[in-house]
């Protein structure tokens, strides 16, 4: 019975992961948590212990994109990375790094570009935006730090018909280690690394398929 239950649980996790992946592929406004919860409701799952983790959903998302979006998704991803590089060049004084689905390679038509900026003077960013006549929307986003969640400032702008989210962090957080284990995908990328991806180069210690 244990093996049967384990097999059923595994199949259910895979089913939820696929449902969540499809939701994310078709609605770029959903993050892993929201897609997971919506998929669980659709499947009538009440046991949170059977929910897939983010890595399982990301694997399912990559598979979904390869099966159903292979004609369009690579070009969409490249455009998003080009927009990311363009914004990173302009905002270079805030030492931007790329994070999220545009970095990991799972972004699609409805995705936005997520950048982290580092400054201890949030007003300097506001002045920067005003001087360049950007239309922007200020707000906050929740960022998980270890076992706690904090709200940090975030600004949203639009560049070349793409929404760009600029999350503002203290410079101390920039100095946190960016090293990852061999075989793991990078969690953030500098402008030079984004430009390398656009050229088709692999990042140091990683294969192209990692992102």
C-alpha positions, 0 to 999 in steps of 0.5 A, spaced: 500 500 500 505 504 501 508 504 494 501 505 491 500 511 495 507 513 494 506 512 486 499 516 487 502 522 491 508 522 486 503 522 480 499 528 483 505 532 484 506 531 477 499 533 475 499 539 480 506 541 477 503 541 470 497 545 471 501 550 475 506 550 469 501 551 464 498 557 468 504 560 468 506 559 461 499 562 459 499 568 464 505 571 466 502 575 472 502 568 476 508 567 480 510 560 483 506 560 489 500 563 486 500 558 480 501 552 485 495 555 489 490 555 483 492 549 480 491 545 487 484 548 487 483 546 480 485 539 482 481 539 488 487 538 492 487 540 500 493 537 502 499 542 502 504 536 503 503 534 496 504 540 493 510 540 488 516 545 490 518 550 485 524 546 482 518 541 480 514 547 477 520 550 473 521 543 470 514 542 468 514 549 465 520 548 461 517 542 458 511 545 457 514 551 453 518 546 449 512 542 447 507 548 446 511 554 445 517 552 442 515 557 436 515 563 439 518 563 446 525 563 445 524 570 441 520 572 446 525 571 451 531 574 447 527 580 447 526 580 454 533 579 455 535 585 450 530 590 454 533 588 461 540 589 458 538 596 455 535 598 462 541 595 466 546 600 461 541 606 463 541 604 470 548 602 471 550 607 477 545 603 481 549 596 479 543 592 477 542 585 476 537 581 473 533 576 477 527 571 475 524 568 469 528 572 464 534 570 467 532 562 468 529 562 461 522 560 463 519 567 461 514 568 456 509 573 452 506 575 458 512 576 463 516 582 466 523 583 467 525 583 474 531 587 476 534 588 483 538 595 484 542 597 490 542 604 493 541 607 500 538 613 497 531 611 494 530 618 493 536 618 488 532 613 484 526 617 484 530 623 481 534 619 476 527 617 473 524 624 473 530 627 470 529 622 464 522 623 464 520 616 466 513 614 467 513 610 473 509 607 479 512 606 486 510 601 491 513 595 495 514 587 494 515 582 499 522 579 499 523 572 502 530 573 507 531 566 510 525 564 514 522 571 514 519 575 509 520 583 508 517 588 504 522 592 500 521 598 495 519 597 488 518 601 482 515 599 475 516 602 468 515 600 461 520 600 456 519 597 449 512 595 451 515 591 456 514 592 464 520 592 468 520 591 475 526 595 479 526 592 486 531 597 491 535 593 495 541 596 500 548 596 498 550 591 503 545 586 500 549 586 493 555 584 497 552 577 499 555 571 496 553 570 489 556 563 488 552 557 486 554 550 486 556 547 480 550 545 476 545 550 479 543 555 475 545 562 477 540 566 481 542 573 479 546 576 473 550 582 471 550 586 465 556 583 462 553 576 464 546 578 460 550 580 454 554 574 454 547 570 454 545 574 448 551 572 444 549 565 446 555 564 451 555 560 457 556 563 464 562 561 467 561 554 471 554 553 467 552 550 460 547 554 456 541 549 458 542 552 465 538 558 463 
